[in-house]
Amino acid sequence: MRRFTQFVALAAFVAVVIAPSAGAIAFTDASYFPPTGVVGKPYPKFGFEIREGGGCPPYHYTVQSGNFPPGLTLGHDDGMVTGTPTAAGDFSFWLQGEDSSARACGFPDDTRPPATTERQFTIKIMPALSIQQQSLKPTLVNVPYSLQLTAAGGGTLTWSINSGALPAGVTLSPGGLLSGTPTTIGSSTFVVRVIDNNIREDTETLTLKVVDPLTVNAPVPTPPAEVGKLLVVVPTAAGGTAPYAWTLTQGILPAGLTLDAATGKVGGVPTVPGLVSLTLTATDADGFTATLPLALTVKAKLALLTKRIGPWKMGRLYKKRLLTNGGVLPFKWTIRGKLPLGVRFNTKTGAFVGTPRKAGVFRATVQVKDGLGALSKQTFVITVLP
């Protein structure tokens, strides 16, 4: 009987030793180091895990309290963190890991509830790295160019060309400086890439346009102007990128004249004589500008100032040049009527010259026409005394 009792005790001891058992549950060391996320970028593959041999799998994961990163979700049955973060910051939260019941692990006679473990974790979400330049201003051929590219939200940045090609003569430094002297006209499209300590990156498609310098010129010589006569001055623009817009940036247009912003034409009928100095500015479609000094001299309206001629004496040499005001050279003179015998009218100089040989009263009409076609005339009564 004593030997039987010892055998039963030994069997019970062996049963206790070889019966399945479940150890305490705890998170793995790798769970303590979740990767850093970036706003707007899918979160790197990562999951919280319970150490092997702890508790009874399968395990379940639940955020108990705190702030889980917005945009991310936690897999209840696998502990995987998925999604795309929408806000930056350090997000701390308490995470609970829970195993299954003892019966689920093959302990039909064990009625213990599921075991749990809790720990506080922090997931860091960094702001997105964002290239600030979405477009580039055009530049001039054979003129040194320099532009520092910038990115928001980054630390130590490294820049490169991801695809495409820069204009000939221009390079991009690792520090993000676009510089050089472009040698060829045209547009070059390329993709720039910036990385921040191999954690964050951003790309942007940019186009750098290289153009000829904008130049402007006035007609040579500047057309003459006269009160009452139509004036048209049309400057020209070349280079840059059409269309061009013209503005008056210095001076005041003479009364009666206007500026056509689309063509740069200064036109109209001036009403006041005088000398004016103007500055016109042409702006092309890319914003480049060029200035044009323009001097306009508006002559007074052509007028014959001489209104009458005094009496002449027969047999005495006489010379009388008619006086004018205003007008634009050259002048062309004509005369109609009858002059005293021995006297003629010089149609080049507008002068009466000669020695009257007969007394009497004579009538003649003189007309002068200037280079713009303006006319002025006057009828003279010439008396020759005996």
C-alpha positions as CSV (number, residue, x, y, z in Angstrom):
1,M,0.0,0.0,0.0
2,R,2.8,2.4,0.8
3,R,4.5,1.6,-2.6
4,F,1.1,2.4,-4.4
5,T,0.8,5.7,-2.6
6,Q,4.3,6.8,-3.7
7,F,3.6,5.9,-7.3
8,V,0.4,8.0,-7.4
9,A,2.3,11.0,-6.0
10,L,5.1,10.6,-8.5
11,A,2.6,10.4,-11.4
12,A,1.0,13.6,-10.2
13,F,4.3,15.4,-10.1
14,V,5.2,14.3,-13.6
15,A,1.8,15.5,-14.8
16,V,2.4,18.9,-13.4
17,V,5.8,19.1,-15.0
18,I,4.8,18.1,-18.5
19,A,1.4,19.9,-18.6
20,P,1.3,22.9,-21.0
21,S,1.7,26.3,-19.4
22,A,1.6,29.9,-20.6
23,G,4.1,32.5,-19.6
24,A,3.5,36.2,-18.9
25,I,2.9,38.4,-21.9
26,A,5.0,41.4,-22.9
27,F,5.7,43.5,-25.9
28,T,8.8,42.7,-28.0
29,D,11.8,45.0,-27.8
30,A,11.2,46.0,-31.5
31,S,7.8,47.3,-30.5
32,Y,9.5,50.0,-28.4
33,F,10.9,51.7,-31.5
34,P,8.1,52.6,-34.0
35,P,9.5,54.3,-37.1
36,T,9.1,58.1,-37.6
37,G,6.3,59.0,-40.0
38,V,5.9,61.9,-42.4
39,V,2.7,63.9,-42.9
40,G,1.2,63.0,-46.3
41,K,3.4,59.9,-46.8
42,P,2.2,56.3,-46.1
43,Y,3.5,55.2,-42.8
44,P,6.4,52.6,-43.0
45,K,5.5,49.0,-42.5
46,F,5.4,48.4,-38.7
47,G,3.4,46.4,-36.2
48,F,3.4,46.0,-32.4
49,E,4.1,42.4,-31.3
50,I,3.9,40.2,-28.1
51,R,7.0,38.3,-27.3
52,E,7.0,34.7,-28.5
53,G,6.0,32.2,-25.8
54,G,4.0,34.8,-23.8
55,G,0.4,34.1,-23.1
56,C,-1.9,32.3,-25.5
57,P,-2.0,33.5,-29.1
58,P,-3.7,35.0,-31.1
59,Y,-3.2,38.4,-29.5
60,H,-5.3,41.6,-29.7
61,Y,-4.2,45.2,-29.5
62,T,-6.2,48.2,-28.3
63,V,-5.3,51.8,-27.7
64,Q,-6.4,52.5,-24.1
65,S,-5.8,56.2,-23.9
66,G,-3.7,59.1,-25.2
67,N,-3.3,60.3,-28.7
68,F,-2.8,58.0,-31.6
69,P,-1.5,59.8,-34.7
70,P,-4.3,61.2,-36.9
71,G,-4.6,59.4,-40.1
72,L,-3.2,56.1,-38.8
73,T,-5.1,53.1,-37.6
74,L,-4.1,50.1,-35.4
75,G,-4.9,46.6,-36.4
76,H,-6.8,45.0,-33.5
77,D,-5.8,41.5,-34.5
78,D,-2.4,42.0,-35.9
79,G,-1.0,45.2,-34.2
80,M,-0.1,46.7,-37.6
81,V,0.0,50.5,-37.9
82,T,-1.3,51.6,-41.3
83,G,-2.4,54.8,-43.0
84,T,-1.1,58.2,-43.9
85,P,-0.4,60.7,-41.1
86,T,-2.2,64.0,-41.4
87,A,-0.6,66.0,-38.6
88,A,2.9,66.4,-37.2
89,G,4.0,66.0,-33.6
90,D,5.0,63.4,-31.0
91,F,1.9,61.3,-30.3
92,S,1.9,59.3,-27.0
93,F,-0.6,56.7,-26.1
94,W,-1.2,53.6,-23.9
95,L,-1.4,50.4,-25.8
96,Q,-2.8,47.2,-24.3
97,G,-1.8,43.8,-25.6
98,E,-4.2,40.9,-24.8
99,D,-3.8,37.2,-25.3
100,S,-6.6,34.6,-25.8
101,S,-8.2,32.5,-23.0
102,A,-6.4,29.5,-21.6
103,R,-8.9,27.2,-23.3
104,A,-7.9,28.7,-26.7
105,C,-4.4,27.6,-26.0
106,G,-5.3,24.0,-25.3
107,F,-6.0,24.2,-21.6
108,P,-9.6,22.8,-21.4
109,D,-9.6,22.7,-17.6
110,D,-8.0,26.2,-17.2
111,T,-10.6,28.9,-16.8
112,R,-8.3,31.9,-16.3
113,P,-9.3,35.1,-18.3
114,P,-7.1,36.5,-21.1
115,A,-3.8,38.0,-19.9
116,T,-3.0,41.6,-20.7
117,T,0.0,43.9,-20.8
118,E,0.1,47.7,-21.1
119,R,2.8,50.2,-22.0
120,Q,3.1,53.8,-23.2
121,F,4.4,54.3,-26.7
122,T,5.3,57.4,-28.7
123,I,5.1,57.7,-32.5
124,K,6.8,60.7,-34.0
125,I,5.3,62.3,-37.1
126,M,7.4,64.8,-38.9
127,P,6.0,67.7,-41.1
128,A,6.1,66.9,-44.8
129,L,9.1,68.2,-46.8
130,S,7.7,70.6,-49.5
131,I,9.7,72.4,-52.2
132,Q,8.6,76.0,-52.1
133,Q,9.1,76.8,-55.8
134,Q,6.3,75.7,-58.1
135,S,7.5,77.7,-61.0
136,L,10.5,79.6,-62.1
137,K,10.8,83.1,-63.7
138,P,12.3,83.1,-67.2
139,T,15.9,84.3,-67.5
140,L,18.0,85.8,-70.2
141,V,20.4,84.1,-72.6
142,N,24.1,84.8,-71.9
143,V,23.3,86.5,-68.6
144,P,24.4,85.0,-65.3
145,Y,21.6,83.2,-63.5
146,S,21.3,82.3,-59.8
147,L,18.3,81.0,-57.7
148,Q,18.4,79.2,-54.4
149,L,15.8,76.5,-54.2
150,T,14.1,76.1,-50.8
151,A,12.0,73.5,-49.0
152,A,9.7,73.9,-46.0
153,G,9.8,71.4,-43.1
154,G,13.3,70.1,-43.6
155,G,16.6,70.0,-41.8
156,T,19.8,69.0,-43.7
157,L,18.7,69.0,-47.4
158,T,20.3,67.4,-50.4
159,W,19.1,68.4,-53.9
160,S,19.4,66.6,-57.2
161,I,17.9,66.4,-60.7
162,N,15.5,63.4,-60.7
163,S,14.7,63.6,-64.4
164,G,14.8,65.9,-67.4
165,A,17.6,68.4,-68.2
166,L,18.6,71.9,-67.1
167,P,19.3,74.5,-69.8
168,A,22.8,74.4,-71.2
169,G,25.2,76.3,-68.9
170,V,23.0,75.9,-65.8
171,T,23.7,73.4,-62.9
172,L,22.1,72.4,-59.6
173,S,24.3,72.1,-56.6
174,P,23.6,69.6,-53.8
175,G,22.8,72.6,-51.7
176,G,19.9,73.5,-54.1
177,L,21.5,76.5,-55.9
178,L,20.5,76.8,-59.6
179,S,23.2,78.8,-61.2
180,G,25.2,79.4,-64.4
181,T,25.0,81.3,-67.6
182,P,22.4,79.8,-70.0
183,T,23.7,79.7,-73.6
184,T,20.7,78.5,-75.5
185,I,17.2,80.0,-76.0
186,G,14.3,77.8,-75.2
187,S,12.4,76.1,-72.3
188,S,13.8,73.2,-70.3
189,T,11.6,71.1,-68.1
190,F,13.1,69.0,-65.3
191,V,12.2,67.3,-62.0
192,V,14.1,68.4,-58.9
193,R,14.3,66.1,-55.8
194,V,15.2,67.0,-52.3
195,I,15.8,64.6,-49.4
196,D,16.2,65.2,-45.7
197,N,18.5,62.8,-43.9
198,N,17.0,60.0,-46.1
199,I,13.7,60.3,-44.1
200,R,11.7,62.7,-46.1
201,E,11.7,63.7,-49.7
202,D,9.8,65.8,-52.2
203,T,9.9,66.3,-56.0
204,E,8.7,69.2,-58.1
205,T,8.5,69.6,-61.9
206,L,9.9,72.9,-62.9
207,T,10.5,74.7,-66.2
208,L,13.2,77.3,-66.8
209,K,12.7,79.4,-69.9
210,V,15.6,81.2,-71.5
211,V,14.8,84.2,-73.8
212,D,16.6,86.9,-75.7
213,P,16.8,90.3,-74.0
214,L,13.9,92.7,-74.7
215,T,14.9,95.7,-76.8
216,V,12.9,98.7,-78.0
217,N,13.6,101.3,-80.6
218,A,12.0,104.5,-81.9
219,P,11.8,105.3,-85.6
220,V,14.8,107.3,-86.9
221,P,14.4,110.1,-87.4
222,T,11.4,110.8,-85.1
223,P,8.6,112.1,-87.3
224,P,8.1,115.8,-87.2
225,A,5.0,117.2,-85.5
226,E,2.8,120.2,-86.0
227,V,-0.3,121.6,-84.3
228,G,-3.3,120.5,-86.2
229,K,-1.6,117.8,-88.3
230,L,-1.8,114.1,-87.6
231,L,1.2,112.6,-85.9
232,V,2.0,108.8,-85.6
233,V,5.1,107.5,-83.9
234,V,5.3,103.7,-83.7
235,P,8.2,102.2,-81.7
236,T,9.3,98.6,-82.1
237,A,10.0,95.9,-79.6
238,A,12.1,92.7,-80.2
239,G,13.3,89.8,-78.0
240,G,11.6,88.7,-74.8
241,T,8.2,87.1,-75.3
242,A,5.3,88.7,-77.1
243,P,2.8,90.3,-76.5
244,Y,4.2,93.5,-75.2
245,A,2.5,96.1,-73.1
246,W,3.5,99.8,-73.3
247,T,3.2,102.4,-70.6
248,L,4.2,106.0,-70.2
249,T,6.6,106.0,-67.3
250,Q,8.0,109.6,-67.5
251,G,6.7,112.8,-68.9
252,I,3.3,114.0,-70.1
253,L,2.0,113.4,-73.6
254,P,1.3,116.6,-75.6
255,A,-2.4,117.6,-75.7
256,G,-4.2,115.7,-78.4
257,L,-1.9,112.7,-78.4
258,T,-2.5,109.3,-76.8
259,L,-0.5,106.1,-76.2
260,D,-1.7,102.7,-77.5
261,A,-0.8,100.2,-74.8
262,A,-0.8,97.3,-77.2
263,T,1.4,98.7,-79.9
264,G,3.3,101.6,-78.2
265,K,2.0,103.9,-80.9
266,V,1.9,107.6,-80.0
267,G,-0.7,109.2,-82.2
268,G,-3.2,112.0,-82.6
269,V,-3.5,115.6,-83.6
270,P,-1.5,117.8,-81.2
271,T,-3.1,121.0,-80.2
272,V,-0.3,122.8,-78.4
273,P,3.2,123.5,-79.6
274,G,6.3,122.7,-77.5
275,L,9.1,120.3,-76.8
276,V,8.4,117.3,-74.6
277,S,10.7,114.5,-73.3
278,L,8.9,111.2,-72.7
279,T,10.0,107.7,-71.5
280,L,8.0,104.7,-72.8
281,T,8.4,101.3,-71.1
282,A,7.6,98.0,-72.8
283,T,6.8,95.0,-70.7
284,D,6.8,91.5,-72.2
285,A,4.7,88.5,-71.3
286,D,7.4,87.3,-68.9
287,G,7.7,90.6,-67.1
288,F,10.9,91.8,-68.6
289,T,11.0,95.5,-69.3
290,A,12.9,97.9,-71.6
291,T,12.7,101.7,-71.7
292,L,12.7,104.1,-74.6
293,P,13.5,107.8,-74.3
294,L,11.4,109.8,-76.8
295,A,11.7,113.5,-77.6
296,L,8.8,115.1,-79.5
297,T,8.9,118.6,-80.9
298,V,5.5,120.0,-81.8
299,K,5.8,123.0,-84.1
300,A,3.2,125.7,-84.1
301,K,0.7,125.7,-87.0
302,L,2.2,127.2,-90.1
303,A,1.2,130.9,-90.6
304,L,2.3,133.8,-92.8
305,L,3.2,136.6,-90.5
306,T,3.7,139.2,-93.2
307,K,0.2,140.7,-93.8
308,R,1.0,143.8,-95.9
309,I,3.7,145.3,-98.1
310,G,4.4,149.0,-98.1
311,P,4.5,151.2,-101.2
312,W,7.4,150.8,-103.6
313,K,9.1,153.4,-105.7
314,M,9.6,153.0,-109.4
315,G,13.2,152.6,-110.4
316,R,14.5,151.6,-106.9
317,L,15.8,148.1,-106.1
318,Y,13.4,146.3,-103.7
319,K,13.8,143.1,-101.7
320,K,11.1,141.8,-99.3
321,R,11.2,138.4,-97.7
322,L,7.9,137.1,-96.3
323,L,8.0,136.0,-92.7
324,T,6.4,132.8,-91.4
325,N,5.8,131.1,-88.0
326,G,5.7,127.5,-87.2
327,G,5.4,124.8,-89.8
328,V,7.8,122.0,-90.7
329,L,10.5,122.3,-93.3
330,P,10.8,122.2,-96.3
331,F,8.5,125.1,-97.4
332,K,7.1,125.4,-100.9
333,W,6.0,128.8,-102.2
334,T,3.5,129.6,-104.9
335,I,2.1,132.9,-106.2
336,R,-0.9,133.9,-108.3
337,G,-1.7,137.4,-109.6
338,K,0.2,140.2,-111.3
339,L,3.5,141.6,-110.1
340,P,5.0,145.0,-111.1
341,L,7.1,144.9,-114.2
342,G,10.7,144.2,-113.2
343,V,9.8,142.3,-110.0
344,R,9.7,138.6,-109.4
345,F,8.8,136.2,-106.5
346,N,11.4,133.6,-105.4
347,T,9.4,130.4,-104.8
348,K,12.4,128.9,-102.9
349,T,12.9,131.7,-100.4
350,G,9.5,133.4,-100.3
351,A,11.0,136.8,-101.2
352,F,10.0,139.6,-103.6
353,V,13.1,140.8,-105.5
354,G,13.5,143.4,-108.3
355,T,13.3,147.0,-109.5
356,P,9.8,148.2,-110.4
357,R,9.7,149.9,-113.9
358,K,6.1,150.9,-113.9
359,A,3.9,152.7,-111.4
360,G,0.5,151.3,-110.5
361,V,-1.4,149.1,-108.1
362,F,-0.9,145.3,-108.3
363,R,-2.6,142.4,-106.5
364,A,-1.0,138.9,-105.9
365,T,-1.8,136.0,-103.6
366,V,1.0,134.1,-102.0
367,Q,0.7,130.6,-100.6
368,V,3.2,128.6,-98.5
369,K,3.0,124.8,-97.9
370,D,5.2,123.0,-95.4
371,G,6.6,119.5,-95.2
372,L,3.4,118.2,-93.5
373,G,1.1,119.7,-96.1
374,A,0.0,122.6,-93.9
375,L,-1.0,125.7,-95.9
376,S,-1.1,129.4,-95.3
377,K,-1.8,132.2,-97.8
378,Q,-2.1,135.9,-98.0
379,T,-3.2,138.4,-100.6
380,F,-1.0,141.4,-101.0
381,V,-1.8,144.7,-102.6
382,I,1.4,146.2,-104.0
383,T,1.6,149.9,-104.8
384,V,4.4,151.2,-107.0
385,L,4.8,155.0,-106.7
386,P,6.1,157.0,-109.7
